[in-house]
């Protein structure tokens, strides 16, 4: 049976997001339409102070979470910008049908504080489009645990020392998901 929804998991810094970014670059170079979200770190002076949320096709972005925010759900030392998250994921949700693949980096504790983000994840997983994403490693319950337990989700564990091997494996799976011959 062909994989439809592929999620990478692993410790922070293991290479999940790097692998996903490389896959996005390869798929984009083939002229395929990608929608979804990336949530890169915001660093100031080498110190992580927050995260952005960026929609891949339109490049629209906002703050996902930041240490200096004063309202929104607290996750660790960060507060989540629900208004910004919801604006970005509503835009991404409207692009699902016209996309070849959906990318979600990542399904984690900050992101799932947003009802709109959870709705985007479920709509993506239930769509006919393949999904490539990253998912929080430690969480086994609630919304995140439910995604991991879905029968239509393949979960791969990324280890830093096997990052290149994993990239090739993920690329092969994505090529099969998209039924294309990617160079």
Residue, then its C-alpha position, 0 to 999 in steps of 0.5 A: x500500500x502506498x504511503x499517503x501521510x508521512x511524519x518525521x519525529x525525533x529529538x530537537x536538532x535531529x534534522x527533521x526540519x532540515x530533511x523537510x526543507x531539502x524535500x521541499x527544495x527538490x519537489x519545488x524544483x520539479x514545478x510541483x505545487x506545495x502548500x503548508x507551513x514551516x515554523x523556523x526559529x527566530x534567533x537574536x544573538x545566537x539565542x532562540x527567542x521564538x518561532x515564525x510560521x510561514x505558508x509555503x506557497x504564498x510565503x506569507x508569515x507571522x509570529x508563531x510564538x515568542x518570549x516577548x509576547x504578553x498574551x496567548x497560550x503559554x508553552x514553556x517560555x513562549x506565548x503563542x500568537x493565536x491570531x497570527x497562526x490562524x491567519x496563516x493556516x486559514x490561508x494554507x487551508x484554502x490552498x490544499x485542493x490546488x496543491x500536489x503535496x502538503x507540508x506541515x513542520x511541525x505538529x507540536x505543543x505550540x502549534x496545536x494550541x490553535x483550533x485552526x491549526x488542528x483543523x488544518x492538520x486534520x483537513x490535510x490528513x483527510x484530503x486526497x493530497x499526500x502530507x509530509x510533516x514533522x511531529x513532536x517526539x515525546x507527546x503520545x496523548x491528546x491531538x498529537x498522539x492521535x495523529x501518531x496512531x492514525x492508520x494512514x500515517x507512517x512515522x519515521x524516527x530521525x537520528x542525527x547520525x543517520x540524517x543523510x540516509x533518512x533524507x534519501x529514504x524520505x525522498x524515495x517515499x515522497x517520490x512514490x507518494x507523488x508518483x513522479x520521477x524526481x531527480 
